[in-house]
Amino acid sequence: MDTRRISNVRKTVSSSSPNECEGCGSTLAIKAENFRDLYTGPLYTHRMTGEPACPGRCLRLDDLEPCPNECSMRWVRDVIQTLKNKGAAVDRFTKDNRPVEEP
């Protein structure tokens, strides 16, 4: 996995000054397809949204947990986990990509 790409995305998001304005409440939308190269698992063809076995995680904005089903959108949930898990590692680097020294 290319952590430099994640680092660049995080820098772009964190340096965007409009989101730092008090009361702004804006969000950032990035197409999931832009992160497809971060996923190396199986791709499924059937979308299970709305089916009895579907836990409905894709329909809840506050639910970022992985999907247990063989659904065509499962890869997106797995990429979210990758970004969440790698985000902590990226935070340990300075703006010029040098590791932060531990105290």
C-alpha positions in Angstrom: 0.0 0.0 0.0 1.2 3.5 -0.9 1.0 5.5 2.4 2.3 8.5 0.5 -1.0 8.7 -1.3 -3.0 8.5 2.0 -0.7 11.2 3.4 -1.3 13.5 0.4 -5.1 13.1 0.8 -4.9 13.8 4.5 -2.8 16.9 3.9 -5.2 18.2 1.3 -8.2 17.7 3.7 -6.4 19.1 6.7 -5.1 22.2 4.9 -8.4 23.3 3.5 -9.1 26.5 5.3 -12.9 26.8 4.6 -13.4 23.7 6.9 -11.6 25.5 9.7 -14.2 28.4 9.8 -16.4 28.3 12.9 -19.9 27.1 12.1 -19.0 26.1 8.6 -20.2 22.5 8.8 -19.0 21.6 5.3 -17.9 18.2 4.2 -15.6 16.8 1.6 -16.8 14.2 -0.9 -14.3 12.0 -2.8 -15.5 9.3 -5.1 -14.7 5.8 -3.7 -13.4 4.8 -7.1 -10.4 7.1 -6.5 -9.3 4.7 -3.7 -9.9 1.4 -5.6 -6.1 0.8 -5.9 -6.0 0.5 -2.1 -8.1 -2.7 -2.3 -6.7 -6.0 -3.2 -9.4 -8.4 -2.1 -12.1 -10.2 -4.1 -14.6 -8.2 -6.1 -18.3 -9.3 -6.0 -20.8 -8.5 -8.7 -24.1 -8.7 -6.8 -25.2 -5.6 -4.8 -27.1 -6.7 -1.6 -28.4 -3.4 -0.4 -31.9 -3.8 0.9 -31.8 -7.6 1.0 -32.6 -9.4 4.2 -29.0 -10.4 4.8 -27.8 -6.8 4.4 -27.0 -5.0 7.7 -27.6 -1.6 6.0 -24.3 -0.1 6.9 -24.0 1.7 3.5 -27.2 3.5 4.3 -26.0 4.9 7.7 -23.5 7.7 7.5 -22.2 7.1 11.0 -21.5 3.4 10.5 -18.0 2.8 9.1 -17.7 -0.8 10.1 -16.8 -3.5 7.5 -19.5 -5.4 5.7 -19.7 -9.2 6.3 -21.5 -9.9 3.0 -20.2 -10.8 -0.5 -21.6 -7.6 -1.8 -20.4 -5.5 -4.8 -19.9 -2.6 -2.4 -17.9 -4.5 0.2 -14.6 -3.2 -1.2 -15.6 0.3 -0.3 -16.1 -0.7 3.4 -12.8 -2.5 3.4 -11.0 0.7 2.0 -12.6 2.7 4.8 -11.0 0.4 7.3 -7.7 0.7 5.5 -7.9 4.5 5.7 -8.9 4.4 9.3 -6.1 2.1 10.3 -3.4 3.7 8.2 -4.5 7.2 9.2 -2.9 6.8 12.7 0.4 5.7 11.0 0.3 8.7 8.6 -0.2 11.1 11.6 3.2 10.0 12.9 4.9 11.9 10.0 5.8 15.6 9.8 4.7 17.8 6.8 7.9 16.9 5.0 7.3 13.1 5.4 9.9 12.7 8.2 8.9 10.4 11.1 7.9 12.3 14.2 10.4 11.6 17.0 8.8 9.9 20.0 9.4 11.7 23.3 
